[in-house]
Amino acid sequence: MADERAYLLDNREPEAGRRFDAIAELFDTWTLQHLDRLGVADGQHCWEVGAGGPGIARALAQRVGPTGRVLASDLDTSWLTGLPGDTVEVIRHDITRDPLPDERFDLVHARLVLVHLPDRAEVLRKLASTVRPGGWLVIEDADPALQPLACPDEHGPNEVLANRIRRSFRARLAERGVDLAFGRTLPRLLRAAGLTSVAAESYAPVTSRACRELEAATVRQLRDQLVGPDLSAGDLDQHLANLRDTELDVTTAPLISCWGQRPTHSR
């Protein structure tokens, strides 16, 4: 994951656990559907990059079995608990600075990681280089510019406020170097990294309890950074109350899932 000083949503904060839980509820089924389609199987070696919480690493361990291996890496590994130690190795690793693992993997997966990195295209190329012939790289990242609103159905004052707060959040992301249109570039970048059979799909939940929980955890964590000339602390309190006390139809940025295969032989 990105340099901790540059990463807006610092995973060392207490709200990070709530965000990880909400992200898992929103996206794990979608992610695993794609990984299963690519054929994660017994005995394979997988690298979960910027793992965050334990959910995907645990699911991969179940799929590769006792003869397989899962490497789960992140800058902050404190959330990677309860994983089977005989199959999963947890390491602290900065993908922008640290040496790559010596081994080659059947699957390399990163979700909501590269979008935060200033050198994201180079990191993607590095990740692609760790995929063995016939293996797969799967990158999943957000594209906030594709659908920038918190409430696409802006029919009342609560929704207007939610969208004002989302605009402030997007501005803070952009200030930290986040590419708000990164997700749509993934097919091109995977091909440029030498991968074939490239395809991509997007997932954008419209509304759910997990959407509201993710929104609330994000606002609580970034409270001081969101307040500004056009957004008061009272506005944030009202938004959090709306998320708690009403069924506010708030959504997330679309998640673009893209995959490509390392050719088994050169052309």
Steps between C-alpha positions, in 0.01 A plus 500: 500500500605865471738688725317530832563876510334550161211257543188698590317209667771390743445134593641559848189699597228320703240564227709295255357177641146621439593600147657159434188323625275711279726458196502124556119490519470712187764345277629159621231300322566694178877457532488127575261440213767631265789318667306173490424552132875512436543163667670545839567139600682261732874546519516843343706792628322836538605849604241728661650850471391774739277247670353732763262262677527120504196404289647444153821344634293255705281413201806442281650273767184290495524466122871412472487252789786369713729449200458859383630830630359849548723801557303786660684832510425852616667801657291440811446131574324551833159419347621173344405275790339157528665364184621139467874520560576179316372648171515879539816702552440859614774755429536875532584618149506833317437419135644837395838448672567147620647223284251272331458143627741253340228256401250517214128468565201335337290798611586853607208710625474858625177681587472875567879535524654639183261795467670659802855472362669779304699244296202266454578398141855398593372305801256316274786408268699368799207291618456357150865392501432270799233299314621166367424393140134403486423688823272797554525857624175643637485870583185655646487874547256784535399752235335784694483721190284241323219557753600778740185531713425354840128518423423475126131557585546850639136563592525673838725695742654188652616383158627847407707507820639150434614611154665813640696282741595258222635793295718601795621140536590481130690829531702363793580185299615705201724710727673177608565402139216251453403455134122532513468340154747217554267200487416543131871494405563149634443303176751716314755476781473121530556461125798737519643274773503210254184322613245341269134393523435834668142575604328725754166552669366763739290468813312793652265422791215749504409484869537268798575495870867438420504807272376713790748344743792562263391859449464563873837345586671705230339826615587433864862421411545807278287741700771762557614489139151534353405815691565814297349824374210319336452219754457540876533258788124532540453384141702187574301434819176529303627263231606243757158527665333449162711190440411367846132590520373479142537264206702752302567353155876557495732315265872450441723577203483228233753220549671396175627140504755422230693180433769385261710186446875459465557323164632146528746562218633797304357577158 
